[in-house]
């Protein structure tokens, strides 16, 4: 087993080059979780109050999203799913309680199924866009129940935290549209960082200087526009 295990381990020099990139990603994810936690506290405090954002607050929020670890459409956002855990758990418990009285009700079963589907979403592989889409589907199914529900069986108190999260996500989406191009460029630049390993292997395996020069030129010529500068720096 030892030779097979060594095949998956990086050489010491290569690992030293890759480690800063790994630590940067971890740092960005931790920063995102802290931002999402602070946003959750603010949302809980002001969930019943509608406040208009001033221009300065909007600019600060836009800057915050530009510096975030993930883009709305491209990467995961663990903090959002962590914020959803408690409201979804409470809503699921209430739906299961109602199912004991209204056994087999299609609206309640649909709500229960969607909640369980959301709870199974992969923490590091679900984009904010994916989260807001399935949340709006859940709220739509819940609206069907709400249309016929009396006050005693209403789900409005349990749906309100989810509605607040959806509104905040849609607001974030609008803010990020302003800088969507720069966000995507930064994303593809980060994606291009994986070619460091390719270059390290190329330098280690190629002994002919001319062949190495040809490979390096091809590496630059075939670069996407968003990664051309990064590959030149490499």
C-alpha positions in Angstrom: 0.0 0.0 0.0 2.9 2.4 0.7 4.0 2.8 -3.0 0.4 3.4 -4.0 0.0 6.0 -1.3 3.2 7.8 -2.3 1.9 8.1 -5.8 -0.8 10.5 -4.5 1.6 12.6 -2.4 3.2 15.7 -3.8 7.0 16.1 -3.7 8.2 18.4 -0.9 9.2 21.3 -3.2 5.9 21.1 -5.1 3.9 21.0 -1.8 5.7 24.1 -0.6 4.6 25.9 -3.8 1.0 24.8 -3.6 0.5 25.3 0.2 0.1 29.2 -0.1 -2.8 28.8 -2.6 -4.5 26.2 -0.3 -4.2 28.4 2.7 -5.5 31.4 0.7 -8.6 29.4 -0.2 -9.2 28.4 3.4 -8.7 32.0 4.6 -11.3 33.2 2.1 -13.8 30.6 3.1 -13.4 31.4 6.8 -13.9 35.1 6.0 -17.0 34.3 4.1 -18.5 32.3 7.0 -17.8 35.3 9.3 -19.5 37.7 6.9 -22.5 35.4 6.6 -22.8 35.0 10.4 -22.8 38.7 10.9 -25.4 39.2 8.2 -27.6 36.5 9.8 -27.5 38.3 13.2 -28.4 41.6 11.5 -31.3 39.9 9.5 -32.7 38.4 12.7 -32.7 41.7 14.5 -34.3 43.6 11.6 -36.5 40.9 10.0 -39.7 42.8 10.7 -38.4 46.2 9.7 -38.0 47.3 6.1 -35.0 49.7 5.8 -33.9 51.5 2.7 -30.2 51.2 2.1 -28.4 54.5 1.6 -26.0 54.9 -1.3 -23.0 54.6 1.0 -24.3 51.4 2.6 -24.9 49.9 -0.9 -21.4 50.8 -2.0 -19.9 49.1 1.1 -22.1 46.0 0.5 -20.9 45.9 -3.1 -17.3 46.1 -2.0 -17.9 43.4 0.5 -19.3 41.1 -2.2 -16.4 41.9 -4.6 -14.0 40.7 -1.9 -16.0 37.6 -0.9 -14.6 34.2 -1.5 -17.3 33.2 -4.0 -19.3 34.7 -6.8 -23.1 34.4 -6.9 -23.2 32.1 -9.9 -19.8 30.3 -9.9 -18.7 29.0 -6.5 -20.1 27.6 -3.2 -21.2 29.7 -0.3 -21.2 27.6 2.8 -22.4 30.4 5.1 -25.8 30.5 3.3 -26.5 26.8 3.9 -25.4 27.2 7.5 -27.9 30.1 8.0 -30.7 27.9 6.5 -30.1 25.0 8.9 -32.2 26.3 11.9 -35.2 27.8 9.9 -35.4 24.6 7.8 -35.3 22.4 10.9 -38.1 24.4 12.5 -40.2 24.4 9.3 -39.7 20.7 8.9 -40.8 20.0 12.4 -44.0 22.1 11.9 -44.8 20.4 8.6 -44.4 16.9 10.2 -46.7 18.0 13.0 -49.3 19.1 10.5 -49.0 15.8 8.6 -50.1 13.9 11.7 -53.4 15.8 11.3 -53.6 16.2 7.5 -52.0 12.8 6.6 -50.9 12.6 3.0 -51.7 16.2 2.1 -49.9 16.8 -1.2 -48.8 20.4 -0.4 -47.3 19.4 2.9 -45.6 16.4 1.4 -44.2 18.6 -1.3 -42.9 21.0 1.3 -41.3 18.2 3.3 -39.6 16.8 0.2 -38.1 20.1 -0.8 -36.8 20.7 2.8 -35.1 17.4 2.8 -33.6 18.1 -0.6 -32.2 21.4 0.6 -30.8 19.7 3.7 -28.9 17.3 1.5 -27.2 20.0 -0.7 -23.5 19.7 -0.7 -22.0 22.5 1.5 -19.0 23.2 -0.7 -20.6 22.6 -4.1 -23.8 24.6 -4.0 -23.9 28.1 -5.5 -25.9 31.0 -4.0 -28.0 31.0 -7.2 -28.8 27.3 -6.7 -29.8 28.0 -3.1 -32.1 31.0 -3.9 -33.7 29.0 -6.8 -34.7 26.0 -4.6 -35.8 28.3 -1.8 -38.1 30.2 -4.0 -39.5 26.9 -5.2 -40.1 25.9 -1.6 -41.8 29.2 -0.8 -44.0 28.8 -3.9 -45.1 25.3 -2.7 -45.7 26.7 0.8 -47.9 29.5 -0.7 -50.3 26.9 -2.0 -50.8 25.7 1.5 -51.0 29.2 2.9 -53.9 30.1 0.5 -56.2 27.6 2.2 -54.7 27.5 5.7 -56.3 29.2 8.7 -54.3 30.9 11.4 -54.0 27.8 13.5 -52.2 25.8 10.8 -50.4 28.7 9.1 -46.7 28.4 8.3 -46.1 32.1 8.0 -44.0 32.4 11.2 -41.7 29.6 10.0 -41.5 30.9 6.4 -40.5 34.5 7.4 -36.8 33.7 8.1 -36.6 32.0 4.7 -38.2 34.9 3.0 -35.7 37.3 4.6 -32.8 35.1 3.3 -34.2 35.0 -0.2 -34.6 38.8 -0.3 -31.0 39.3 0.9 -29.7 36.9 -1.7 -31.6 38.6 -4.5 -30.3 41.9 -3.3 -26.8 40.5 -3.3 -27.4 39.2 -6.8 -28.3 42.7 -8.0 -25.2 44.2 -6.3 -22.9 41.6 -7.9 -24.4 42.2 -11.4 -22.7 45.5 -11.4 -19.3 43.8 -11.2 -20.1 40.5 -12.7 -17.4 40.7 -15.4 -14.7 41.4 -12.9 -16.0 38.7 -10.7 -15.9 36.1 -13.5 -12.4 37.3 -14.6 -11.1 36.7 -11.0 -12.8 33.3 -11.0 -11.1 32.2 -14.1 -7.8 33.6 -12.9 -8.1 31.4 -9.8 -9.0 28.5 -12.0 -5.8 29.1 -13.9 -3.7 28.6 -10.7 -4.0 24.8 -11.1 -1.5 25.0 -14.0 1.3 25.6 -11.6 1.5 21.8 -11.2 1.4 21.4 -14.9 4.4 23.7 -15.3 6.3 22.0 -12.5 5.8 18.6 -14.2 6.8 20.1 -17.5 10.1 21.4 -16.2 10.8 18.2 -14.4 10.0 15.9 -17.4 11.4 17.9 -20.3 15.1 17.6 -20.9 15.3 19.2 -24.4 15.5 23.0 -24.1 13.9 23.6 -27.5 11.0 21.2 -26.8 10.5 23.0 -23.4 10.4 26.4 -25.1 7.8 25.1 -27.6 5.7 23.7 -24.8 5.8 27.0 -22.9 4.9 29.0 -26.0 2.0 26.7 -26.7 0.9 27.0 -23.0 0.7 30.8 -23.4 -0.8 30.8 -26.9 -3.7 28.5 -25.9 -4.6 30.5 -22.8 -8.1 31.9 -22.5 -8.2 35.7 -22.5 -8.9 35.8 -18.8 -5.9 33.6 -18.0 -3.4 35.1 -20.5 -1.8 37.6 -18.0 -1.6 34.9 -15.3 0.1 32.4 -17.7 2.6 35.1 -18.8 3.4 35.7 -15.1 3.9 32.0 -14.6 
